[in-house]
Amino acid sequence: MSNTESTDGPPSFENAFRGDDVEQRIYGTILRTREPTVASTIAKQADCDPKTARKYLRWFATLGIVTRHDGHPVTYERNDAYFEWRRINQLATERSVEELQQRVQELTARINEYEARYDGETPAAVNAVAAAETSDERTIDDVYGDLGDWASARDECKRYERARQQRASAGTEQVSG
């Protein structure tokens, strides 16, 4: 960032990591990358030398943050499993077993309500158009909103349950160890 640029307010979404060091800019670029991408493209988006980008991308691959796809050219892709693991670990560290269990119960109740409302086991099993047409109070937008919320609740419930199991298992090991 040049000395003449303003630092008031957050940077734009397109270049959210502009003021950060090169490692953070590459990391930020990876977070926004949704498909395998060559190092030179990542370097251009992170405003750094391609050689530097390759160095950090190799390191991020070693850490599991990105997946390296060998080929000509080599491409890199964000490893969503790493970020999922990281979120579960964070929940297990920051929340008690009781807090995690309470959240699982809340989410399970919400999921059960959607299952009953739409007479299905998953959001994918619901025909949104038919559900809206047979409802006196739910528009198609309402149904799609519900299906999105339902899917999110199912994903979040799985994360919280895995964190609860991890936390409970760690607590057992500490007590018995």
Residue, then its C-alpha position, 0 to 999 in steps of 0.5 A: m500500500s502506498n503512503t498516499e492511500s487512505t486506510d480509513g474503512p475496510p478494503s474492498f472485497e475484491n482486494a480485501f488483503r491488499g494491506d497485508d503481507v504477501e503470505q496473508r494476501i496469498y491466503g486471502t486469495i486462496l480463500r476466495t478461489r473456488e477451483p484449481t488455479v495456477a500459481s501465476t493467477i494466484a500471484k497476480q490476484a495477490d499482487c506478488d511474484p509468481k515464485t513467491a506465490r509458489k513458495y507459499l502455496r507449497w507451504f500451504a499444501t504441506l499444512g493442508i490448507v490447499t490441495r496441490h494438483d500435479g499436472h502441467p501446469v500445477t494447480y492449487e485449490r482451497n482444501d475445504a476439509y481443512f477449514e471444516w476441521r479447523r471450525i470443529n476444532q475451534l468449537a471444541t476448544e471454545r465451548s463446553v460439552e454442555e454448550l455444544q450439546q445444547r446447540v445440537q439440541e436446538l438445531t435438532a429441534r429446528i431440523n425436526e420442525y422442517e422435516a415435519r413441515y415438509d414431510g421429508e428427511t432432507p431438503a433435497a427430498v422436497n419439491a419446492v414448487a409443489a410445497a409452495e403450491t400446496s401451502d396457503e401461507r408459504t411462497i416459493d421464496d419462503v420455501y427456498g428460504d426454509l430449505g436453505d436454512w434447513a440445509s444449513a442447520r443440518d450442516e451446523c448440527k453435524r459440526y457441533e456434534r463432532a465438536r461435542q464428541q471431540r470435546a467429550s473425548a478429550g475430557t475423558e482422556q484428561v480425567s482418565g489419563 
